[in-house]
């Protein structure tokens, strides 16, 4: 056991409609970030655009997995 102990797990109770809306918004943000990377100049903010792309992609993947988990939980 590490000296820091166990990490506390935080569960967020979100209704299905709110989660679906969040997933759709995250998908749009991710697509926007991909577009920003495509139009960015190599010397003019490309690093920021790539960081934003990675950030939005991780958020989208996280929310998508949460929605899938919630969908499977409701069907059980």
Secondary structure, 3 states (H helix, E strand, C coil): CCCCCCCCCCCCCCCHHHHHHHHHHHHHHHHHHHHHHHHCCCCCCHHHHHHHHHHHHHHHHHHHHHHHHHHHHHHC
